[in-house]
Amino acid sequence: MMASKDIRFDEAAAFIKSKTRLRPEILVILGSGLGGFADSIDDRIDISYQDIPHYRKSGVSGHNGMLSIGTIKGKPIYCLQGRNHYYEGCSNQEMRFPIQLFAHLGVKKLTLTNACGSMVESIEPGNMVLISDHINMMGKNPMEGDNDDAFGLRFFDMGEPYDQELIDLAKKVAKENNLKLHEGVYVGYLGPSYETKAEIKAYRAMGGDIIGMSTVPETIVARHAGIRVLAIASVTNMATGISRTRLSHTEVLEVGSQISSKLGKLLSEIVERM
């Protein structure tokens, strides 16, 4: 990859490199209530987002706001405990920065996780879902604005946002470990309010299976930079109109923590075999 003319990437990368000799090519991003995976990282060092030059900290409950660096079964990784969301007021530039920073650091593969709602009655809370494709209903694209040619082309293909080889690997690992893993289309919704009944009905008719407020922007930025993407969603609630109770972030965190252990097991072996 060519060197970006934006010195922010050099400054942030130099800071991270000064903290470790590891040079991972794998990045994992953890969603709400799913931070338990970080506990399985060996020889781990943690860096607060607020200490990384030019890095925007996350202010969402359930996101620790830490970069963890270490190894999983000998494989070096970066792990972000928490992410930026458009509903926090992020600009497109702020949304691009984390993924582009790790592209600048040499990351080739990205595994995204999130907490989401299910629009399909057969996919109940507590289940994990491989994201096979997405529908962007955020009304935003993080690549709007000036293009940095060091990362990718102005116009780029999104025909396979989620890497089929990595999807097949995840399926194989899940089967070998007797872990149930659904597959479906993710709808990216801006938030922070939850969806209306009519919206869920419309998104379901469009082909969506699960819905959440993240993942889509990161996937777009990663694909622009040529990074291969795998995304695994953890279903923490049924969507509006299907759920029998009012939706709350507390429920998301509670169910997310219950899924965290089996997600961690799945992620660890996927990372080892990437």
C-alpha positions as CSV (number, residue, x, y, z in Angstrom):
1,M,0.0,0.0,0.0
2,M,1.2,3.5,-0.8
3,A,1.9,5.8,2.0
4,S,-0.9,8.2,2.7
5,K,-0.2,11.9,2.6
6,D,-2.3,12.3,5.8
7,I,0.3,12.4,8.6
8,R,-2.3,11.4,11.2
9,F,-1.9,7.8,10.1
10,D,1.9,8.0,10.5
11,E,1.6,9.5,14.0
12,A,-1.0,7.1,15.3
13,A,0.8,4.1,13.7
14,A,4.1,5.1,15.2
15,F,2.6,5.3,18.7
16,I,1.0,1.8,18.4
17,K,4.3,0.3,17.0
18,S,6.2,1.8,20.0
19,K,4.1,-0.3,22.4
20,T,4.7,-3.7,20.8
21,R,7.0,-5.7,18.5
22,L,4.0,-7.6,17.1
23,R,2.9,-6.7,13.6
24,P,-0.5,-8.4,13.3
25,E,-2.3,-8.8,10.0
26,I,-5.7,-9.6,11.7
27,L,-8.0,-7.1,13.3
28,V,-11.0,-8.1,15.4
29,I,-13.7,-5.5,16.4
30,L,-16.0,-6.4,19.4
31,G,-19.5,-5.1,19.7
32,S,-21.7,-4.2,22.7
33,G,-21.4,-6.6,25.6
34,L,-19.0,-8.9,23.6
35,G,-15.7,-7.8,25.2
36,G,-15.0,-11.1,26.9
37,F,-13.0,-12.3,23.9
38,A,-10.2,-9.9,24.8
39,D,-9.6,-11.9,28.0
40,S,-8.4,-14.8,25.9
41,I,-5.6,-12.8,24.3
42,D,-2.2,-14.0,25.5
43,D,0.6,-11.5,26.4
44,R,-2.0,-8.8,26.0
45,I,-1.3,-5.1,26.2
46,D,-4.1,-2.6,26.4
47,I,-4.1,0.9,25.0
48,S,-6.9,3.4,25.6
49,Y,-8.3,4.9,22.5
50,Q,-7.9,8.4,24.1
51,D,-4.1,7.8,24.2
52,I,-3.8,7.0,20.5
53,P,-3.1,10.2,18.5
54,H,-6.2,11.4,16.5
55,Y,-8.3,8.4,17.6
56,R,-11.9,9.2,18.6
57,K,-13.0,7.4,21.8
58,S,-16.3,5.6,22.0
59,G,-18.8,6.8,24.5
60,V,-21.3,3.9,24.3
61,S,-22.0,1.7,27.3
62,G,-20.7,-1.8,26.8
63,H,-17.7,-0.6,24.8
64,N,-14.5,-0.6,26.8
65,G,-12.7,1.8,24.4
66,M,-9.4,-0.1,24.4
67,L,-7.1,-1.5,21.7
68,S,-5.7,-4.8,22.8
69,I,-2.6,-6.3,21.2
70,G,-1.4,-9.9,21.7
71,T,-1.7,-13.4,20.4
72,I,-4.5,-16.0,20.0
73,K,-3.0,-19.5,20.0
74,G,0.2,-18.0,18.7
75,K,-1.4,-15.8,16.0
76,P,-0.8,-12.0,16.5
77,I,-3.9,-9.9,16.5
78,Y,-5.2,-6.4,17.1
79,C,-8.5,-6.3,19.0
80,L,-10.7,-3.2,19.3
81,Q,-13.0,-3.3,22.3
82,G,-15.7,-0.9,21.0
83,R,-16.3,1.1,17.9
84,N,-17.5,4.4,16.6
85,H,-21.1,4.9,15.5
86,Y,-22.7,7.5,13.3
87,Y,-25.3,8.2,15.9
88,E,-22.6,9.5,18.2
89,G,-22.0,12.3,15.8
90,C,-19.1,10.8,13.9
91,S,-18.0,12.4,10.7
92,N,-17.2,10.3,7.7
93,Q,-13.5,11.0,8.3
94,E,-13.8,9.9,11.9
95,M,-15.6,6.7,10.8
96,R,-12.9,5.9,8.2
97,F,-9.9,6.6,10.5
98,P,-9.8,3.4,12.6
99,I,-10.0,0.9,9.7
100,Q,-7.7,3.0,7.5
101,L,-5.2,3.2,10.4
102,F,-5.0,-0.5,10.7
103,A,-4.8,-0.9,6.9
104,H,-1.8,1.5,7.2
105,L,-0.4,-0.8,9.9
106,G,-0.6,-3.8,7.5
107,V,-3.9,-5.5,8.5
108,K,-5.2,-7.8,5.7
109,K,-8.2,-9.5,7.4
110,L,-11.0,-8.0,9.6
111,T,-13.4,-9.9,11.8
112,L,-16.4,-7.8,12.9
113,T,-18.8,-8.7,15.7
114,N,-21.9,-6.9,16.8
115,A,-25.1,-7.2,18.9
116,C,-28.2,-7.1,16.7
117,G,-31.9,-7.6,16.6
118,S,-33.6,-10.4,14.7
119,M,-36.4,-9.8,12.1
120,V,-36.9,-13.6,11.6
121,E,-38.7,-15.6,14.3
122,S,-36.5,-18.7,13.6
123,I,-33.4,-16.7,14.7
124,E,-33.9,-16.2,18.4
125,P,-31.9,-14.2,21.0
126,G,-28.7,-16.1,22.0
127,N,-27.9,-17.2,18.5
128,M,-25.0,-16.2,16.3
129,V,-25.4,-15.2,12.6
130,L,-22.8,-15.1,9.9
131,I,-23.4,-12.0,7.8
132,S,-23.6,-13.0,4.1
133,D,-24.5,-9.5,2.8
134,H,-25.9,-6.2,4.0
135,I,-28.3,-3.5,3.1
136,N,-27.2,0.1,4.0
137,M,-30.2,2.0,5.4
138,M,-28.1,4.6,7.3
139,G,-28.4,7.2,4.6
140,K,-24.6,7.6,4.8
141,N,-21.5,6.2,3.1
142,P,-18.2,6.6,5.0
143,M,-16.3,7.0,1.7
144,E,-18.1,10.3,0.9
145,G,-15.7,13.1,0.6
146,D,-12.1,13.3,-0.8
147,N,-10.7,9.9,-1.7
148,D,-7.3,8.9,-0.3
149,D,-5.8,7.0,-3.3
150,A,-3.2,5.4,-0.9
151,F,-6.0,3.2,0.4
152,G,-8.2,2.4,-2.6
153,L,-9.9,3.6,-5.8
154,R,-12.6,6.3,-5.8
155,F,-15.1,3.8,-7.2
156,F,-14.8,0.2,-5.9
157,D,-16.7,-3.1,-6.1
158,M,-19.0,-4.2,-3.3
159,G,-20.2,-7.4,-5.0
160,E,-18.8,-9.6,-2.2
161,P,-18.4,-7.4,0.9
162,Y,-18.1,-10.5,3.2
163,D,-15.3,-12.9,2.1
164,Q,-16.7,-16.3,1.0
165,E,-13.5,-18.2,2.0
166,L,-13.7,-16.7,5.5
167,I,-17.4,-17.5,5.7
168,D,-16.7,-21.1,4.8
169,L,-14.0,-21.3,7.4
170,A,-16.4,-20.0,10.1
171,K,-19.0,-22.5,9.1
172,K,-16.4,-25.3,9.3
173,V,-15.2,-24.2,12.7
174,A,-18.7,-23.9,14.1
175,K,-19.7,-27.4,12.8
176,E,-16.5,-29.0,14.3
177,N,-17.3,-27.4,17.7
178,N,-21.1,-28.1,17.6
179,L,-21.9,-24.4,17.7
180,K,-25.1,-23.3,16.0
181,L,-24.4,-20.6,13.4
182,H,-27.2,-19.1,11.2
183,E,-26.5,-17.1,8.1
184,G,-28.3,-13.9,7.0
185,V,-28.5,-10.4,5.5
186,Y,-27.7,-7.5,7.9
187,V,-29.6,-4.2,7.7
188,G,-27.5,-1.2,8.9
189,Y,-29.7,1.3,10.6
190,L,-28.5,4.7,11.8
191,G,-30.0,4.8,15.3
192,P,-29.8,5.6,18.1
193,S,-33.6,5.1,18.4
194,Y,-34.8,1.6,17.7
195,E,-36.8,0.9,14.6
196,T,-40.6,1.2,14.2
197,K,-42.8,-1.7,13.3
198,A,-43.4,-0.4,9.8
199,E,-39.6,-0.1,9.2
200,I,-39.0,-3.7,10.3
201,K,-41.7,-4.9,8.1
202,A,-40.2,-3.0,5.1
203,Y,-36.7,-4.2,5.8
204,R,-37.8,-7.7,6.1
205,A,-39.6,-7.4,2.7
206,M,-36.3,-6.1,1.3
207,G,-34.6,-9.3,2.3
208,G,-33.1,-8.4,5.7
209,D,-32.8,-10.9,8.4
210,I,-31.1,-9.1,11.3
211,I,-30.6,-5.4,12.1
212,G,-28.2,-3.2,13.9
213,M,-26.4,0.2,14.1
214,S,-22.8,-0.7,13.1
215,T,-20.7,-3.0,10.9
216,V,-21.8,-1.6,7.5
217,P,-19.6,1.5,7.6
218,E,-16.6,-0.5,8.7
219,T,-17.1,-3.1,6.0
220,I,-17.3,-0.4,3.3
221,V,-14.1,1.2,4.5
222,A,-12.3,-2.1,4.8
223,R,-13.3,-3.3,1.3
224,H,-12.2,0.1,-0.1
225,A,-8.8,-0.7,1.4
226,G,-8.7,-4.2,0.1
227,I,-9.1,-5.8,3.5
228,R,-11.0,-9.2,3.6
229,V,-14.0,-9.1,5.9
230,L,-15.8,-11.7,8.1
231,A,-18.7,-10.5,10.2
232,I,-20.5,-12.5,13.0
233,A,-23.6,-11.0,14.6
234,S,-24.9,-11.9,18.1
235,V,-28.7,-11.8,18.3
236,T,-29.6,-10.0,21.6
237,N,-33.3,-9.3,21.0
238,M,-36.1,-9.7,18.6
239,A,-36.9,-6.6,16.5
240,T,-39.8,-4.2,17.1
241,G,-43.1,-5.7,16.3
242,I,-41.8,-9.2,17.0
243,S,-40.4,-8.7,20.5
244,R,-43.0,-9.0,23.2
245,T,-41.2,-6.4,25.3
246,R,-39.9,-2.9,24.7
247,L,-36.3,-2.8,23.4
248,S,-33.5,-1.5,25.7
249,H,-29.7,-1.3,25.6
250,T,-29.7,-3.1,29.0
251,E,-31.2,-6.2,27.4
252,V,-28.6,-6.0,24.6
253,L,-25.7,-6.0,27.1
254,E,-27.2,-8.8,29.2
255,V,-27.8,-11.2,26.3
256,G,-24.5,-10.1,24.7
257,S,-22.6,-11.2,27.8
258,Q,-24.4,-14.6,27.7
259,I,-23.3,-15.1,24.1
260,S,-19.8,-13.9,24.7
261,S,-18.2,-17.2,25.8
262,K,-19.4,-19.2,22.7
263,L,-18.5,-16.3,20.4
264,G,-15.1,-16.2,22.0
265,K,-14.5,-19.9,21.4
266,L,-15.6,-19.5,17.8
267,L,-13.5,-16.4,17.2
268,S,-10.4,-18.0,18.7
269,E,-10.3,-20.9,16.4
270,I,-11.2,-18.9,13.4
271,V,-8.3,-16.5,14.1
272,E,-6.0,-19.4,14.6
273,R,-6.9,-20.9,11.2
274,M,-7.0,-17.7,9.2
